[in-house]
Amino acid sequence: MDRRRFLLTSLAGALAAPATADPQTAGNAVRVGFLGQTSASAQAPAVEALRAGLRAFGYVEGDNLVIEFRWAEGNYERFADLAVELVRLKVDVLVTGGTATIRAAKRATTTIPIVMISSGDAVAAGLVDSLARPGGNITGSTFFVPELMAKRLELLKEAVPRARRVAVLVNPDDPSRGPVLKVMEMTAGSLRIELHTFEARRRDGIETAFSAMGTGRMDAVVVQEDAFLAANDPVIADLAVKKRLPSAGSRHFVEAGGHIGYGPNGPDMARRAAYFVDRILRGGRPGDLPVERPTKFDFIINRKTAKTLGLTIPPSLLARADQVIE
C-alpha cells in the first residue's frame, strides 16, 4: 500500500454504504462546487487528484458530473462572495480547503454539505463539534497547523544549525496565526532560537517584510500555512533566495524554489475528499461521517536552492526526505 495513503483508506470499502443509485446511470448530473483558496494553476495537482478520486467512484465530468470552480487567488475578501456564488448555484456538495475558506462556506450555508480537503484543527476552529461526530454539514480531513509549523522550524534548524534568528512570515488575517506563534515560540525556546514575526496581507507587504528581515539580520525564514501566502509562493521563494535566507514552507513552496518543505500531501487529501463526496451523494449525512487526520506528512528538500544559498544538506536529513529536488 502506498505509504502516503490515509490510515483509514483501507477501511473505505467496508465503510462505503451500498449505492442507492448507480452514479453511472443516474438521471441528472451531480454538481460539485469547488472553492479554491488560490489559483487554478497552483491547485491543479489537487484538482486532478479530486477528479481521479471521483472517477474511481463512477463520477465523470461531461457525463454525470459537473464541477463548478471559483478561485479566490489568495484574497481573503473574496472567500465569502465566492462561497455565496456556489451556494446560489445549488450545488449538491461544496468542496474546499483551508480554515478561512471553510468558515466562509459554513457562513454561506447550513444545508449544503461541505467537504474539507484539509483544514487547520477543525475542532479548535469551531468548524465541527468533534472528529468522531462532526455534526452540522461539514466533514472531511483536518490537521494541526501549529504543530506543523513547529515541525518546519525544527527541520529548518536541523538543515541550518547556525540559524539563531529566525523569521516567521505570517498573514495577520489568518485565524490560526495566534495558536501557530504560541506553539512555535515554545519550540524555538527548546532549539535556542530567537523567533521574529513579520506580517504581510498584501503583495507589497511581502517585499516590505523581506526588507525588514534583511535589516534585522535574520538567518532563515519559515512561511505560515496560509491561503494568501500560498498564492504568492513563487514570490516568497524568490525573495528568500535573493536575501540569502534558508526557508521552510509547504510542498508547493519548495517546488516554487523554497529550501525545504513539510506538510500533508495535498493531492492525496484531495483524492480522499472524493470518498466523502461519494458517501454524501449516496445519502450519508456529513455530521455522521468522522473527520479524518492524515497519517503521512511529506518532507521535501530543494537541493538546487540549497546549493544556490551555499548550503550543504546534512546526509542524515537527505536520508529522511521523501523527495529531493535536484
C-alpha positions as CSV (number, residue, x, y, z in Angstrom):
1,M,0.0,0.0,0.0
2,D,1.2,3.5,-0.8
3,R,2.6,4.9,2.4
4,R,1.1,8.2,1.7
5,R,-2.4,6.9,1.9
6,F,-4.5,7.7,4.9
7,L,-4.7,5.0,7.6
8,L,-8.4,4.8,7.2
9,T,-8.2,4.3,3.4
10,S,-8.1,0.6,3.9
11,L,-11.5,0.9,5.6
12,A,-13.1,2.7,2.7
13,G,-14.6,-0.4,1.2
14,A,-16.0,-1.5,4.5
15,L,-17.4,1.9,5.3
16,A,-18.9,2.7,1.9
17,A,-22.7,2.3,2.1
18,P,-24.5,0.3,-0.6
19,A,-25.3,2.6,-3.5
20,T,-28.8,3.9,-3.5
21,A,-28.3,4.9,-7.2
22,D,-25.6,4.0,-9.7
23,P,-23.7,7.2,-10.4
24,Q,-23.1,6.0,-13.9
25,T,-26.8,5.7,-14.7
26,A,-28.2,8.5,-12.5
27,G,-30.6,10.7,-14.5
28,N,-29.1,14.0,-13.6
29,A,-25.5,15.0,-13.3
30,V,-24.4,15.8,-9.8
31,R,-23.0,19.3,-9.2
32,V,-19.9,19.8,-7.1
33,G,-18.8,23.3,-6.1
34,F,-15.1,23.8,-5.7
35,L,-14.0,26.9,-3.7
36,G,-10.2,27.3,-4.3
37,Q,-8.1,29.3,-1.9
38,T,-5.5,30.2,-4.5
39,S,-5.4,29.7,-8.3
40,A,-6.3,27.1,-10.8
41,S,-2.6,26.6,-11.7
42,A,-1.4,26.4,-8.1
43,Q,-4.1,23.9,-7.1
44,A,-4.0,21.9,-10.4
45,P,-2.5,18.8,-8.8
46,A,-5.2,18.7,-6.1
47,V,-7.9,19.2,-8.6
48,E,-6.7,16.4,-10.8
49,A,-6.4,14.2,-7.7
50,L,-10.0,15.0,-6.8
51,R,-11.2,14.2,-10.3
52,A,-9.3,10.9,-10.2
53,G,-10.9,10.1,-6.9
54,L,-14.4,10.9,-8.2
55,R,-13.8,8.8,-11.3
56,A,-12.9,5.9,-9.1
57,F,-16.4,6.2,-7.6
58,G,-18.1,6.5,-11.0
59,Y,-18.4,10.3,-11.4
60,V,-17.1,11.5,-14.7
61,E,-17.2,15.2,-15.9
62,G,-19.2,15.7,-19.0
63,D,-21.2,12.6,-18.2
64,N,-22.8,12.6,-14.8
65,L,-20.7,15.2,-13.0
66,V,-20.3,19.0,-13.2
67,I,-17.7,20.8,-11.2
68,E,-18.2,24.5,-10.6
69,F,-14.9,26.2,-9.8
70,R,-14.3,29.5,-8.1
71,W,-10.8,30.8,-7.4
72,A,-10.0,33.3,-4.6
73,E,-6.4,33.9,-5.7
74,G,-5.4,34.1,-2.0
75,N,-7.7,37.1,-1.4
76,Y,-9.5,36.7,1.9
77,E,-12.0,39.4,0.9
78,R,-13.3,37.1,-1.9
79,F,-13.9,34.0,0.2
80,A,-17.4,35.0,1.3
81,D,-18.7,36.2,-2.0
82,L,-17.4,33.1,-3.9
83,A,-18.9,30.8,-1.3
84,V,-22.3,32.5,-1.7
85,E,-22.0,32.2,-5.5
86,L,-21.6,28.5,-5.3
87,V,-24.5,28.2,-2.8
88,R,-26.7,30.1,-5.2
89,L,-25.8,27.6,-7.9
90,K,-27.4,25.0,-5.6
91,V,-24.5,22.6,-5.9
92,D,-25.0,19.2,-4.3
93,V,-21.7,19.3,-2.4
94,L,-19.2,22.1,-1.8
95,V,-15.6,21.1,-1.6
96,T,-12.9,23.5,-0.2
97,G,-9.8,23.6,1.9
98,G,-8.3,26.0,4.5
99,T,-9.8,27.2,7.7
100,A,-10.8,30.7,6.4
101,T,-12.5,29.3,3.2
102,I,-14.3,26.6,5.1
103,R,-15.5,29.2,7.5
104,A,-16.8,31.3,4.6
105,A,-18.6,28.3,3.2
106,K,-20.1,27.5,6.6
107,R,-21.5,31.0,6.9
108,A,-22.9,30.8,3.4
109,T,-24.9,27.6,4.0
110,T,-26.1,25.3,6.8
111,T,-27.8,22.9,4.5
112,I,-25.4,22.1,1.6
113,P,-22.8,19.5,2.6
114,I,-19.3,20.8,2.8
115,V,-16.3,18.6,2.4
116,M,-12.9,19.8,3.7
117,I,-9.9,18.8,1.6
118,S,-7.9,20.0,4.6
119,S,-8.2,22.4,7.5
120,G,-6.2,23.5,10.4
121,D,-7.6,21.9,13.6
122,A,-11.3,21.8,12.6
123,V,-12.4,21.3,16.2
124,A,-10.5,24.2,17.7
125,A,-11.6,26.4,14.8
126,G,-15.2,25.6,15.5
127,L,-15.9,24.1,12.2
128,V,-17.0,20.7,13.6
129,D,-18.1,19.5,17.1
130,S,-15.7,16.7,17.2
131,L,-13.7,14.4,14.9
132,A,-15.8,11.4,15.6
133,R,-19.1,13.2,15.4
134,P,-18.7,16.4,13.4
135,G,-22.4,17.4,13.5
136,G,-23.7,20.1,11.2
137,N,-23.0,20.0,7.5
138,I,-19.2,19.7,7.4
139,T,-16.8,16.7,7.3
140,G,-13.5,15.8,5.6
141,S,-9.9,16.0,6.7
142,T,-8.0,18.1,9.2
143,F,-4.5,18.6,10.6
144,F,-3.0,20.7,13.3
145,V,-1.3,23.7,11.8
146,P,0.6,24.9,15.0
147,E,2.3,21.5,15.3
148,L,3.0,21.5,11.5
149,M,4.7,24.9,11.7
150,A,6.7,23.8,14.8
151,K,8.0,20.8,12.8
152,R,9.0,23.1,9.9
153,L,11.0,25.1,12.4
154,E,12.7,22.0,13.7
155,L,13.7,20.8,10.3
156,L,15.0,24.2,9.2
157,K,17.2,24.3,12.3
158,E,18.5,20.8,11.5
159,A,19.2,21.9,7.9
160,V,20.9,25.1,9.0
161,P,22.4,24.5,12.5
162,R,23.9,28.0,12.6
163,A,20.5,29.7,12.4
164,R,19.8,31.7,15.6
165,R,17.5,34.5,14.5
166,V,14.6,33.0,12.5
167,A,11.8,35.0,10.9
168,V,8.2,33.7,10.7
169,L,6.2,35.2,7.8
170,V,2.5,35.3,8.7
171,N,-0.7,36.8,7.4
172,P,-2.3,38.7,10.3
173,D,-5.7,38.0,8.9
174,D,-5.3,34.2,9.2
175,P,-7.3,32.8,12.1
176,S,-4.6,30.3,13.0
177,R,-1.9,33.0,13.5
178,G,-2.2,33.2,17.3
179,P,-2.1,29.5,18.0
180,V,0.7,29.0,15.5
181,L,3.0,31.6,17.0
182,K,2.4,30.3,20.5
183,V,3.5,26.7,19.7
184,M,6.4,28.0,17.6
185,E,7.7,30.1,20.4
186,M,7.8,27.1,22.7
187,T,9.7,25.1,20.0
188,A,12.0,28.0,19.4
189,G,12.9,28.1,23.1
190,S,13.9,24.5,23.1
191,L,16.0,25.0,20.0
192,R,17.6,28.2,21.4
193,I,16.2,30.2,18.5
194,E,15.1,33.8,18.6
195,L,11.8,33.9,16.7
196,H,10.8,37.2,15.0
197,T,7.4,37.7,13.4
198,F,6.9,39.6,10.1
199,E,3.4,40.2,8.7
200,A,2.1,40.5,5.2
201,R,-1.5,40.6,4.0
202,R,-0.8,42.2,0.6
203,R,1.7,41.6,-2.2
204,D,3.7,44.8,-1.4
205,G,3.7,43.7,2.2
206,I,5.7,40.6,1.3
207,E,8.5,42.7,-0.1
208,T,8.4,45.1,2.9
209,A,8.6,42.1,5.2
210,F,11.7,40.7,3.5
211,S,13.4,44.1,3.5
212,A,12.8,44.2,7.3
213,M,14.2,40.6,7.6
214,G,17.4,41.9,6.0
215,T,17.6,44.9,8.3
216,G,17.0,42.6,11.3
217,R,19.7,40.2,10.1
218,M,17.5,37.1,10.1
219,D,19.3,33.8,9.5
220,A,16.3,32.0,8.0
221,V,12.5,32.2,7.4
222,V,9.5,29.9,8.0
223,V,6.4,30.6,6.0
224,Q,3.0,30.2,7.6
225,E,0.4,27.8,6.1
226,D,-2.0,30.4,4.7
227,A,-4.1,31.0,1.5
228,F,-2.7,34.4,0.7
229,L,0.9,33.4,1.3
230,A,0.4,30.2,-0.7
231,A,-0.9,32.2,-3.6
232,N,2.4,34.1,-3.5
233,D,4.8,31.1,-3.0
234,P,6.9,31.9,-6.1
235,V,7.4,35.5,-5.0
236,I,8.3,34.5,-1.4
237,A,10.7,31.7,-2.6
238,D,12.4,34.2,-4.9
239,L,12.8,36.8,-2.3
240,A,14.2,34.3,0.2
241,V,16.9,33.3,-2.2
242,K,17.7,36.9,-3.1
243,K,18.0,37.7,0.6
244,R,20.2,34.6,1.1
245,L,17.7,33.2,3.6
246,P,17.2,29.4,4.0
247,S,13.5,28.8,4.2
248,A,10.8,26.3,5.1
249,G,7.2,26.1,3.9
250,S,4.8,23.8,2.1
251,R,5.4,21.3,-0.8
252,H,4.2,23.9,-3.3
253,F,6.6,26.5,-1.8
254,V,9.6,24.2,-2.2
255,E,8.5,23.3,-5.8
256,A,8.4,27.1,-6.4
257,G,12.0,27.4,-5.3
258,G,11.9,27.3,-1.5
259,H,14.6,25.5,0.5
260,I,12.7,22.8,2.5
261,G,9.1,21.8,2.8
262,Y,7.0,19.8,5.2
263,G,3.3,19.1,5.3
264,P,0.5,16.7,4.3
265,N,0.3,15.6,0.7
266,G,-2.3,17.9,-0.9
267,P,-3.2,15.7,-3.8
268,D,-3.7,12.7,-1.5
269,M,-6.0,14.7,0.7
270,A,-7.9,15.9,-2.4
271,R,-8.3,12.4,-3.6
272,R,-9.6,11.3,-0.2
273,A,-12.2,14.1,-0.4
274,A,-13.8,12.2,-3.2
275,Y,-14.6,9.5,-0.7
276,F,-16.6,11.9,1.4
277,V,-18.3,13.4,-1.6
278,D,-19.4,9.9,-2.7
279,R,-20.7,9.0,0.7
280,I,-22.8,12.2,0.9
281,L,-24.2,11.8,-2.6
282,R,-25.3,8.3,-1.7
283,G,-27.3,9.6,1.3
284,G,-24.7,9.9,4.1
285,R,-25.0,12.9,6.4
286,P,-21.8,15.0,6.8
287,G,-22.4,15.3,10.6
288,D,-22.2,11.5,10.9
289,L,-19.1,11.0,8.8
290,P,-16.0,11.1,11.1
291,V,-13.4,13.7,10.2
292,E,-10.0,12.1,9.3
293,R,-6.4,13.2,10.0
294,P,-3.6,12.4,7.6
295,T,-1.0,9.9,9.0
296,K,1.7,10.7,6.4
297,F,3.5,14.1,6.0
298,D,5.9,14.7,3.2
299,F,9.4,16.1,3.7
300,I,10.9,17.7,0.6
301,I,14.3,19.2,0.1
302,N,15.2,21.6,-2.8
303,R,18.9,20.7,-3.2
304,K,19.2,23.2,-6.1
305,T,18.1,26.0,-3.8
306,A,20.5,24.8,-1.1
307,K,23.4,25.0,-3.5
308,T,22.4,28.5,-4.6
309,L,22.5,29.5,-0.9
310,G,25.9,27.8,-0.5
311,L,24.4,25.2,1.9
312,T,25.2,21.6,2.3
313,I,22.3,19.4,3.4
314,P,23.3,17.0,6.2
315,P,23.3,13.4,4.9
316,S,21.0,12.4,7.8
317,L,18.4,14.9,6.6
318,L,18.7,13.8,3.0
319,A,18.1,10.2,4.0
320,R,14.8,11.1,5.6
321,A,13.5,13.2,2.7
322,D,10.5,11.8,0.8
323,Q,11.7,13.8,-2.3
324,V,14.9,15.7,-3.2
325,I,14.6,18.3,-5.9
326,E,18.0,18.5,-7.8
